[in-house]
Amino acid sequence: MENNKLIFSTIEISELLKLIREAQNTESSQQVNSKNSQKYLTRAQVAEMLKISLPTLGKYVKDGSIPCYRIGNRILFNPDEVVESLDRVQSLNISKYR
C-alpha cells in the first residue's frame, strides 16, 4: 500500500484529452498486435492434431472441408477455423442419419 500515493496537480483539459487519446491508441495497437500474433498451424501439426495422414488432410483441404491459407509455398491453418470446420462436418454427419 505504500506505493499507492495520490498526487494532485492541475492539468488543462486539452492536455488530459491528449493523454487519454494516447492511452487509447496504445491499448488498441496492443490488441491489434495480439490478434496478428495468433499462431497458425502447419500441415503436419493439423494432421497430428486430427490424427489423420497428410494425404487425407490434403483431400479435406481440396474439397473445402478444412480452410487453409497459402502463403508462398506454405500452407497454414487457423486453429479456430479447423475446430469450427470439424464441428460443421460433424453436425452434417449427424443430421444425415436422422
SULLIN-V190821 format. One record per residue. PHI is phi in whole degrees, 0 to 359 (NA if undefined). OMEGA is omega in whole degrees, -180 to 180 (none if undefined). NEAR is the number of other C-alpha atoms within 12 Angstrom. Layout:
PHI/OMEGA/NEAR
PHI/OMEGA/NEAR
This chain:
NA/-177/5
291/178/5
278/-178/6
270/179/6
257/177/7
269/177/8
234/178/7
256/175/6
211/179/7
270/179/9
215/180/11
287/-178/10
300/180/10
298/178/11
291/178/12
297/178/14
298/178/13
297/179/14
295/179/15
294/178/14
299/179/14
298/179/14
295/179/14
295/179/14
296/179/14
296/-180/14
294/-179/14
292/178/14
291/176/14
292/178/14
294/179/14
297/-180/13
296/180/12
290/176/12
290/-179/13
288/-178/12
270/178/11
302/-176/15
276/175/14
260/-177/24
256/177/24
274/178/24
301/-178/32
297/180/22
294/180/22
293/179/33
299/178/25
293/180/15
299/-178/19
272/-178/20
56/176/14
229/179/17
277/178/17
297/176/20
298/178/15
294/177/20
299/178/29
301/179/21
295/180/16
294/178/24
292/-177/24
296/-180/14
275/175/12
86/179/18
292/179/23
238/-180/32
285/178/28
217/178/28
236/178/21
261/179/16
236/-173/11
65/178/7
259/180/8
261/174/14
244/-178/24
238/-176/26
234/173/30
276/-176/26
302/180/25
296/-180/18
291/178/21
296/-180/31
296/178/19
299/-179/17
294/177/23
294/178/22
299/-179/16
295/-180/17
294/-179/18
295/179/15
292/176/14
293/180/14
295/180/12
293/-178/11
291/180/10
293/-176/9
264/179/8
272/none/7
